[in-house]
Amino acid sequence: MIKPMMFLLALSMMLELSAQETPIGPKWWPSEWGIGDQRGAANRITPEKVLEAKTLITQGKIYSLGRVYEPAMPIGGPRHYSLTIVSSPTAGPSGRNNMVSHDEMFSGEIGQVGTQMDGLGHVGVRLSDDDYFYNGIKRSEMAGAYGLRKLGVENAGVFFTRGLLVDVAAYKGIERLESGYLITVADLQGALKKQAVTVRPGDAIFIRTGHGRLWIKNNAKYSEAEPGIGMAAARWLSEQKIALTGADTWGIEVIPWENPDRPGDLHQWMLVRNGIYLLENLDLEAISADKVYEFAFIFAPLPLKGATGSPGNPVAVR
């Protein structure tokens, strides 16, 4: 017979455990960088990590990993991109030197089209009392019509760290993984072993699937589904204490979803639980062709105060 005190203790433990559970697992805050941190895994890019990355520059060759922003690119759903030069020239001529100039007008989801980085304010999870984001920051604390009051992309800072290409397509001996292919931990580890590189804390990890070969050439096929990592691979990457991961796909995770009942699971795992940034729609073909597996990675997100993400042109330097 269970004694009353033992029953009450067991009940208390069950209630405590239940209170810690959320739709994405146990309570994830405060982060390892403390209450109030808004930078996440970018904190792993220490001065020592920057100096490590510097030693990888031995040839002075630069690779652009970003796509050209243009109307023909796949946008993703109902998103919008438009750049207009309203008149040519926009201004002038003026002065005795007859100066003329051009200005442009841009509109669009600037942080969520083309090559772009997901910031920590991009994705959260709804609990009973509020929506929660990285480090337990609530939507009620951060939401604003003119930008997020917390977790804006301006908090990320500059990325200058060791980058690794994990060329899964080459490891499999094919040009492009089929849409819906689930990249496993064994795939990642196999490719890394073949390339003779290992993951270290603070690294930026880039997964090549070959899916980027469809960019502009077949936007419908590019957008409808994609190869990508599953949750086991996501957990393994987060266990390596990386700062950022990216791919030549629009979502990094496998589409159709690994679990149809849990869309966007990887985004919640990386951004919300672990503060690891995501870079999407990358061009990894040139570094793959040259077999550049280890490099200095440089990316400065646009410091758009309150933005959920950032466009830009990340680069690899060897």
N, C-alpha and C positions, 0 to 999 in steps of 0.2 A: 504494500500500500504506500502510495506517495505521500510523504509528509507535507503539510500545508506550506511550510517555509521553502521546501525544495520545489514545490509546484509554483510558488510565487516567483522564485528565482528563475526557474525555467521560463515562465511566462514573460518575465521582465527581459530576459535575454532574447526571446523570440521577438518581442515588440521592438527592442533596440535594433535587432538585425533587420526587421521589416522596415523600420524607419530609415535605415541606411540604403535600402534598395531603391533603385530608380529604373526607368526603362532601359538604361544603358549600363546597369550594374551598380555597385556600391558607390556611395558618395565619393566624389573625386576632388574635393577641395578641402583645405587650402592646398595649393600646388607646392612643389618642392622649393619654389622660389619665394614662398611666403604669401600671406594674405595681402591682397591688393595688387599683386603682380599682374601686369598687362602685356608682358613681352613674351611669355611662354618659352618654348624651346630655343628661341633665338638667344636666350641667356647663355646657352652652351657655346656660343661663338666668343670665346675669351681671347685676350691678347695672344695667349699661347697658341690658340687654334688658328688665328690669323697668320702668325709667323710660320706655323706648320704649312699652311696653304701656300705661303710665299715661296717656300722651297720647291714647290711643284712646277714653278714657272722656269723652264729650262730652255725653251725654244722661242718664246715670245710670240707664239701663234695664238690668235684669238678666234674663237668659234661663237657665232651668234646662235643662241638657242631659242630666240623669239621669232614668232611669225610676223609677217607684214600685216598691219591692220588695214583691211580694205573691204569694200562692200561684198565682194565675192566670197568671203570666208564663211564657214559655217558659224552661225550665231548661237544656236541652242534655244529652242522653244520660241517664245514671243519676244525675246530680247531685241534690242534696237541699237544700230550703229549708223551714224551719219556724220560725214565731214564735208563741209561746204566752204568754198571760197566765193563769197557773194558777188564780188566784182573783181575785174583784173585790169589795171592794178586796183588794189583796195584803197590805196591812198597815193596822192601825188599826181603829177610831178610837183615838187616844192623846192624852193630856193634856187639860187643861181646854178646849183649843181644838178637840178632836175631829178631829185631823188624820188623813186617810186618804191612801193612796198606791197607785199601780200600779207593778209591775215586770214585765219580760218575760223569757222564756227563749228564746234563739235557738239554732238548730243549722243547719248547712249549710256548703257550700263558700264561705265568706264572700268570698274573693277571686275567685271564678270563677262567680258567678251574677249575673244582672241587669246593670246598668251597672257595668263593672269595668275596672280597669287591669291589664294583664299586667306583672308585674315581671320583672326580669332573671334571677330564679331559676326562672322558669316553664318555660322551654324550653331544651334543650341538644341535643348531638349525640354519639352513641356513636362513639368511636374504639377502637383495639385494646386500650388499657390502661385506659380509664376513660370516663366521660361528661363532656364538656366544655361549659362555659357561657360567658357573657360574660367577656371578658378572660382566657380560658384557665383559669378557675377550675374545678377538678375536683369531681365529685360526692362523691368520697371526702373532700374537704376541707370540704364544706358540708352534706351530708345529715344530717338529725336528725329523730327521731320527733316532737319538740316544736318544730319550726321549723328553718329553714335557718340554719346557722352563718355563712354568707356569702351575699351577694346577696339578703337579705331586703328586702321592700318598704320597710322603714324607712329604707333608704339613699337612696331616691329624693329625699326632701325635698319641698318645696312647689313647685308649678308656678304661676308668675305670669309670663305671657309674651304675646307677640302671637299671636293665633289667627286662622286663615283658614278660611272655609267654601269648599270646592270643590264647588259644586252641579252635579254631573254630570247628574243627572236633569233639572234645569231647562235645562241646556245642550243636552240632547238633545230638549227640548220635551215631555217626558212626566212623568207623576206618579211612576212607579216603573220602574226598570230590571228587566228580566226576570231571574229566578234563572239563574245560570250566565253572565251577561253579563260579559265580560272588559274591565275598564276599562284603557285604554291610556294611554301617555304623552301621545299626541295629545289624548285626552279631557281629561286633567288640564290640559294647557297651553291647550286651547281654552276650557275653563270659566274658567280664571284670566284669560285675555285678555278674554273677554266681561265678566268682573266687574271688570276694570281693576285687578287686584292682582297682586303678584309675591311669590314665596316668598323669605324671608330666613333666614339661619342662626339657630337657636334657636327658630324658630316651632313652633306646634302646628297641624297640618293636619287638617281634618275633612272627610271625603268623604261627601256625601249621595247616596244611591242611590234613596231613596224606599222601600226595603225595610222600613224601620221602620213604615210604615203598616200592616203586617200584625201588629204587636205586639199580642198578646192576641186580636185579631180573627180571626186564622188562624194559630195557633201551629204547626200541622203544616207549613204552607207556609213559614212563617218559618224553621223549623228544618231542613228537609230540604235546602235549597240556598240560595245567595245570589249576587247580583252582587258583584263585588269587583275589586280591582286584581290585576294579574299581576306577574310578577317584573321585567319591564322597568320598570313604573311604580314598583315598590318600589325598584329601583336608582336611578331618577331622583330619587325623594324623598330617599333617603339621601345622594345627591350634593349635595343642597341644604343638608345639615347641619342638618336639623330636629331638634327635641328629642322630639317625640311625634307620632303620627298616630292617627286614630280614624275610626269610621264608624257609620252607623245599621244595622249588621249585627252578627252574633255572632262573625265571624271576620276581618273586614276583607278577606281575600283571597277570590278567586273560588272558589265551591263549586258543582259538582264541581271538583276540583283542576285547575289548569292542566296539570299533569303528574301523571297518576294514580300514577306510580312515586315521586313526591316530595311526599307530603302534608305540609302545614304549612311549605312552603319559605319563604314570606314571614315567618313567625314566626321561623324560624332566621336569616333574613337581617337582619331588623330587630333582634331582641332579642339574639341571640348574636353576630353579626358586628359590629353597629353600635351596640348599646346604646340603640336608639330604642324608647321605650315605646309600648304599644298600648292604646287605649281602645275598648271594644266595647259594643254595645247602647246607643248614644246616641239621644237624641231631638233631631233636627235640624230638625224641622218648623217651629217658631216662628221661628228665625232665617232659615230659607229663605223663609218667607212675608213677612217684613219686609225681605228682601234685605240682610241684615246679613252682609257678606262679610269684614269686618276688625273685630276686637274685642280687648279684653283678656280673656285666658283665665286662669281661676283654678281650681286643683284641689289639694286637700291630701289625699293618700292617707292612710288610717288607718295610723299607725305601729305596725303589728302586727309585732313583732319576729320575723323569720324567715318571714313570710308570702310566698307566691308572687305575690300580687297584692292588690288592694284594691278594695272597693266604694266608693261615694261619689256625690256630686252635683256634677259639674263645672259651672261656670257661665261664660257669656259676658256681658261687660258692655260696653255701647257708650256 
